[in-house]
Amino acid sequence: MIVTEKKPQHEVLESLRDYQKVFVIGCGSCATASKTGGEEECKEWIEELKNSGKEPAGYIVPEETCHILLLKSQIRQAQSASDADAFLVLACGAGVQAVSEATGKPVVAGLNSMFLGTTYRAGEFLKYCSMCGNCVLSYTAGICPVTRCPKGLVNGPCGGMINGMCEVDNTMKCVWVEIYERLKSQNKQYRLASITPARSYKSIRNLKIEPRKLSRKAL
Amino acid sequence: MSKLREAIQHKKFVITAELSPRKGTIVTNFIKMVHALKGKVDAINITDNQRAVMRMSSLVASYLVLREGAEPVFQLTCRDRNRIALQSDLLGAATLGIKNVLALTGDHPSAGDFPEAKPVFDLDATTLLQTIKKLNSGVDLNDHPLKGSTDFFAGAALTPQTQPLDPVLLSMERKIKAGAEFFQTQPVFDIGAFELFMTKIASFKAPIIPGVLLLHSAEQALNLNDHVPGIKIPEVMIQRLKNASDPRLEGIEIAVELIKSLREISSGVHIMTVGQEKDIPVILERI
């Protein structure tokens, strides 16, 4: 899921300065699980808008705010949305852009998108994947060094590993030591004697087509 | 051909010393240091913005060493340059006549004076070594032919006092496969532990030049133990510095003792200091 954090309230209010009637859109998926854009948080913003002298036009919590066509129909059903001056979106960046595209109206982002999270338990998220488009997990014991090593090294550990910990944060275990230990438990540590060639960044940088698009015609 | 390569191939006990480029454009003292070391060491390593603290380019400072008639080891990290810039600097270094490169991953910017800088790490020490090997063979990393190849003697770094050691040894094996022809290590303080380390890597048959770091006070030693990766100064040495009437001289004494012990077990020594470069010639006179 996409882990989000609430933006500071003053920053959101500053972005809303030019708008009087504000419609709030949360998200029933990731932002609800993140406790940043569910029913509760939408209601909190309705109160805050009132306290700030604005007119809250209502709120909805779509099942998936990042689904443009679904979103369009839900916004159409919410009549009070049509005369809003702006939409305050409590969803990730994909959701905010979907609202902008679905409505063509001004949007204000209420959240910061942090990372693709692996959930440890409810409310506890780990940044394990950075969606780099060039997965190395089959070679690294299912532990991603591109995401979890601060240098993103594919041939680790570096000289900054001290007693198994990382030079960048000595409370954090070196991810290459974790990879080594997991491979060793599988009796496959010899794999680390092979060089991983320089990674290609072609798939994630210098794109000819922005934004990236993926179509699955069969669905 | 690299004089350092020649010395190592002839099984000479090589001595290298580390100099840091200045933060600024005045190089008078730097040049003075080069002259103080010239003829007394086999090569002078020039650090590349070490600990991620911004200084003058290691390529330019390496050239200054060469211009003054000494042999530089151009240290090159992957922290600040992508593969285009790395290869470009390597071609430039070769053209200037620089023969030795120490290929390093580099400290993370968070350690230095520009913690907000974007870390590059497009390559790492291993893939940089592979790149140097290719440039030496007349092609670039993507196999495009070069008009004139490089002739580098490429080395890599090693942290012999780190635990767990097995991932470090695997990393060393990769670096050798990638083209590392010699290793310079992080400072060694425990000769017994280093000897054990040398027996573990004996099968690699790689020339190892262990680091000897000049200490100048007990406070400095404690500070290094706390803040520098891979450094572990034993309590007895800290006590010696603490009890000495002149800790600077005691530090020199410790360095001389370490070098004498290392003569028996390694291919050379690499002398490092923290801002005490002027004492390197004093050490050299005593060994």
Interface residues (C-beta under 8 A of the other chain):
Chain A: P150 K151 G152 L153 V154 N155 G156 P157 C158 G159 G160 M161 I162 N163 G164 E167 V168 W176 V177 Y180 K184 Q189 L192 A193 S194 I195 T196 P197 A198 Y201
Chain B: R79 R83 L104 T105 D107 H108 S110 A111 P119 F121 D122 L123 D124 A125 T126 T127 Q130 T131 L141 A157 L158 T159 T162 Q163 P164 D166 P167 V168 L170 S171 E173 R174 K177 A178 Q186 P229 G230
